[in-house]
Amino acid sequence: MAQVQYLVVGGHRIAISHLDEILQDAAGAEIKDERACRLELLRLAKIHNYVPVDAEGAYADALFSELRARNGKTHG
């Protein structure tokens, strides 16, 4: 069973399955465009997690923020 980690998504603490894998795969894709990176993170998250359509933007924001935090980036 995959380890579950938590992210704050739209102000709610949400369990995300395969979070490390999602972030590693997105980082490995070396996507330079922020919008494309957010879409890839969302696509990867949906493989192992239910993402409500009306929360996709919040999930993309949370995943992108976590990716940047883990890569030591605070801006740009």
N, C-alpha and C positions, 0 to 999 in steps of 0.2 A: 504494500500500500504506500502511496506517495505521501511524503511529509506535507503537512498543511502549514502554511505561514499566513500571516495576517497583514493586510494593508488597509489604510483608511481610504475608503472610496466614497466620495460624496458625503463625507461626514460620518460614515458608518464603518465600523471595524468588520472587514469581510475576510473570510477564509479563502485563500487562493491555493489550489493544488498545483504542484509542479512549478512554483514561482521561480526557483533557482534555474530550472531548465528553460523556462520562458525567457528570462533575462539573459541567460548565456547565449541562447539561440539568436535572440535579437541583436545582441552585441556582436556576435560572430558574423552576422550578415553585413556588418559595416555600412549600414545605411546612413548617409550623410544628411538627408532631408528629414527635418523633424516630423512633418506630417506623415511621411512614408514610414518612419520609425514607429510612430504611434499606431498606425494601421497594422503594422506587422506585430507589434506587441499584443494588440487586441486579437488578431487572428490566432496567434499562438496561445493566448489565454483561453480562447473559446474551444480549443482542442480538448482541454481537461476540465473546464469550468463552465457553468451556466452563466452567461452574461445577458441580463435583460436589455432589450433594444434601447429602452429609454435611459439606460445607465451607461451605454457604451462610451460616451464622452468622458464621464467620471472615471471609468475603469482605465481608459487610455491615459488620462491625466495622471492617475495614481501609479500606473505601471511605468510611465515615462519618468516621473519624478523618482521612483525607486531605482530605475536604471541609471539615471544621472547621479543619484546619491552613492550608489555602489561603485560607480566609475570615478568618483571624486570630483564631479563637475557641479558647480553651484550656479552657473549662468552660461548663456550662449551656446 
